Amino acid sequence: MVPERPRSFIENAVKAPLTGMFTLKKPPDHTHAKFGGLTRHQWSEQQIPTIADEKNTIVFEHWTLHHDYRHGIDLQGTIDVPYLTITAVNNFIVRFLAIENHFHSASPLSYSYADIEYWGPDANAIIEPDDWNNLSSK
């Protein structure tokens, strides 16, 4: 609807007088008439409930092992839990150890906007151990 114009790194770079190092300043976020007077970010956030409630986005619980690391083995997964808690991670480990192989559920998962409390980019970020005592009882 409103194509982004390519931004030049050079025009957004600011040289620190003391160090001579360059840092990038965030360009201003403009409002657009086609977005109802909203910024691109505001309009995108406003679309989340509509897209979620269509339930066209599906995910599958799954995990994969990657043996091609130089040191160690990588385990990547998507698990169906409301929050990544110590209990959720430990339960996943027990499930993984039962098969110790790739897994892909046959049951598709899709959620409406009301099903998920927070739709931000870090919705399932693992918290630091120092924050474990601050967990709510949800």
MOKALIN-V348600 format. One record per helix or strand of 3 or more residues. SS is the DSSP state (alpha for helix, beta for strand). FROM is the first residue (numbers start at 1). LEN is the number of residues. Records with the same first field share a line. If there is no record, write none. Layout:
SS=FROM-LEN ; FROM-LEN
This chain:
beta=13-3 ; 22-3 ; 59-8 ; 74-5 ; 103-7
alpha=33-3 ; 40-15 ; 86-14 ; 113-3 ; 129-6
